[in-house]
Amino acid sequence: MDERFRQLIELGAGEFEHANSLLIAHLEGTRCLLKAWKASDVVQDAGLYLAAYGTSNFEKKIFELSHRKEVADVIGNDAENIIYHYCACDKTLFFAQFGQVNLPVFYNRITNKMSTVSSELLQQLCELYAANKTERAINDPGFLTQHGSGLVDLFSRMQLFLSFRAQRKIQHVFASQSRADPH
């Protein structure tokens, strides 16, 4: 078992319920997808810790924001920066801009501030979100049925920020939703 995974379990992530399984299984599944997509080690580590500070859809927190330095000590500053932005993102406002503008404005739900993010961070956030939702769709048919068509739409608008491997896996996992969509 790798050190980052072990530390996440020791910090209690294995005790959180998430959808139809434990959060730790979902996080490891997300990291495995990112690895299959040949994402950098930094993005893979962010995938393992993606719910560290809670998100707009998953309010439970493994860590308080006051522990950002301790998280960075485990996974590194770059991965911690990605997960901070991922957890802080108001995804409804942020993702609504995809397909409308070239560089979406980042909405921070914690600080209630808007800002721009680098194109690299934008790509990392998109890849992380896609892996997160794709992992859920793979392991929860109800999730796929309920959210699949909306995610197909978002991922098509987000396509410029997703790797080729991510796009192929999304097409495969969400194929039934794409065929059902008359667009």
C-alpha positions in Angstrom: 0.0 0.0 0.0 1.5 3.3 -0.9 2.2 5.9 1.7 -0.3 8.6 0.6 -3.1 6.0 0.5 -2.1 4.7 4.0 -2.1 8.2 5.4 -5.5 9.0 4.0 -6.9 5.9 5.6 -5.2 6.7 8.9 -6.8 10.2 8.8 -10.2 8.6 8.6 -11.2 8.7 5.0 -12.1 5.0 5.1 -14.9 5.7 7.6 -16.8 8.1 5.3 -19.8 6.8 3.4 -20.0 8.0 -0.2 -22.9 7.1 -2.5 -23.0 3.3 -2.4 -19.6 2.6 -1.0 -16.9 4.0 1.2 -15.3 7.3 0.2 -11.8 5.7 0.2 -12.9 3.2 -2.5 -14.2 6.1 -4.7 -11.0 8.1 -4.2 -8.7 5.2 -5.1 -10.9 4.4 -8.1 -10.6 8.1 -9.2 -6.8 7.9 -8.8 -6.7 4.7 -10.8 -8.6 6.3 -13.7 -6.2 9.2 -13.7 -3.3 6.8 -13.8 -4.9 5.0 -16.7 -5.3 8.3 -18.4 -1.5 8.9 -17.9 -2.2 12.0 -15.7 0.9 13.3 -13.9 1.7 11.9 -10.4 0.6 15.3 -9.0 -2.9 15.0 -10.6 -3.1 11.4 -9.5 -2.4 12.4 -5.9 -5.0 15.1 -6.2 -7.4 12.5 -7.3 -6.8 10.5 -4.1 -7.4 13.6 -1.9 -10.1 15.3 -4.1 -12.6 15.5 -1.2 -10.1 16.6 1.4 -11.8 19.8 2.3 -15.3 18.9 1.2 -16.9 20.0 -2.0 -20.2 21.7 -3.1 -21.7 18.2 -3.5 -19.9 16.4 -0.6 -19.9 18.6 2.5 -18.1 16.2 4.8 -14.5 17.2 5.3 -11.6 14.9 5.9 -9.4 17.9 6.8 -10.2 21.5 7.9 -8.7 24.2 5.8 -6.4 25.1 8.7 -4.6 21.8 7.9 -3.6 22.7 4.4 0.1 22.7 5.3 -0.2 19.2 6.8 -1.9 17.9 3.6 0.8 19.6 1.5 3.4 17.8 3.6 1.9 14.5 2.5 1.1 15.0 -1.1 3.1 18.1 -2.0 2.2 21.7 -2.6 1.2 21.3 -6.3 -1.3 18.5 -5.6 -2.6 20.3 -2.5 -3.2 23.5 -4.6 -5.2 21.5 -7.1 -7.4 19.9 -4.4 -7.9 23.2 -2.6 -9.2 24.7 -5.9 -11.3 21.6 -6.6 -12.9 21.7 -3.2 -13.3 25.5 -3.3 -14.8 25.5 -6.7 -18.5 26.6 -7.2 -18.9 24.0 -9.9 -22.3 25.2 -11.0 -21.1 28.7 -11.8 -17.7 27.6 -13.1 -18.8 24.8 -15.4 -21.8 26.8 -16.8 -19.2 28.9 -18.6 -17.7 26.0 -20.6 -18.5 26.3 -24.3 -19.5 30.0 -23.8 -16.0 31.6 -23.1 -12.4 30.6 -23.9 -11.2 31.0 -20.3 -13.8 30.4 -17.6 -13.7 32.5 -14.5 -13.1 30.5 -11.3 -15.7 31.0 -8.6 -14.4 30.2 -5.1 -17.3 29.1 -2.9 -15.2 29.5 0.3 -14.0 33.1 -0.3 -16.9 34.1 -2.5 -14.3 35.6 -4.9 -13.9 35.3 -8.7 -10.5 34.9 -10.3 -8.7 33.5 -13.3 -6.7 30.3 -13.0 -3.8 29.2 -15.2 -4.6 27.0 -18.2 -2.7 24.2 -16.5 -4.8 24.4 -13.4 -7.9 24.6 -15.5 -7.0 21.4 -17.3 -6.1 19.7 -14.0 -9.5 20.6 -12.5 -11.4 19.4 -15.6 -9.5 16.1 -15.7 -10.0 15.6 -12.0 -13.8 16.4 -12.3 -14.1 14.0 -15.2 -12.3 11.2 -13.4 -14.4 11.7 -10.3 -17.7 11.6 -12.2 -16.6 8.8 -14.6 -15.7 6.7 -11.6 -19.1 7.3 -10.0 -20.8 6.4 -13.3 -18.8 3.2 -13.6 -19.7 2.0 -10.2 -23.2 3.4 -9.7 -25.8 2.7 -12.5 -28.3 5.0 -10.7 -25.8 7.9 -10.9 -25.3 7.3 -14.6 -29.0 7.2 -15.2 -29.7 10.3 -13.2 -26.7 12.5 -14.2 -25.4 10.9 -17.4 -27.0 13.2 -20.1 -26.0 16.4 -18.2 -22.4 15.1 -17.8 -22.2 14.2 -21.5 -23.2 17.8 -22.3 -20.7 19.2 -19.9 -17.8 16.9 -21.0 -18.5 17.9 -24.6 -18.2 21.6 -23.7 -15.1 20.8 -21.6 -13.4 18.7 -24.3 -10.6 21.2 -25.0 -9.4 20.8 -21.4 -9.5 16.9 -21.3 -6.8 14.5 -22.4 -7.5 12.2 -25.3 -7.5 9.2 -22.9 -10.1 10.9 -20.7 -12.3 11.7 -23.7 -12.2 8.1 -24.9 -13.1 6.6 -21.5 -15.9 9.2 -21.1 -17.2 8.2 -24.5 -17.2 4.5 -23.6 -18.7 5.0 -20.1 -21.4 7.4 -21.2 -22.1 5.9 -24.6 -25.7 4.9 -23.6 -26.4 8.5 -22.6 -25.0 9.9 -25.8 -27.2 7.6 -27.9 -30.3 8.5 -25.9 -29.6 12.2 -26.4 -31.3 13.5 -29.6 -28.8 16.3 -30.0 
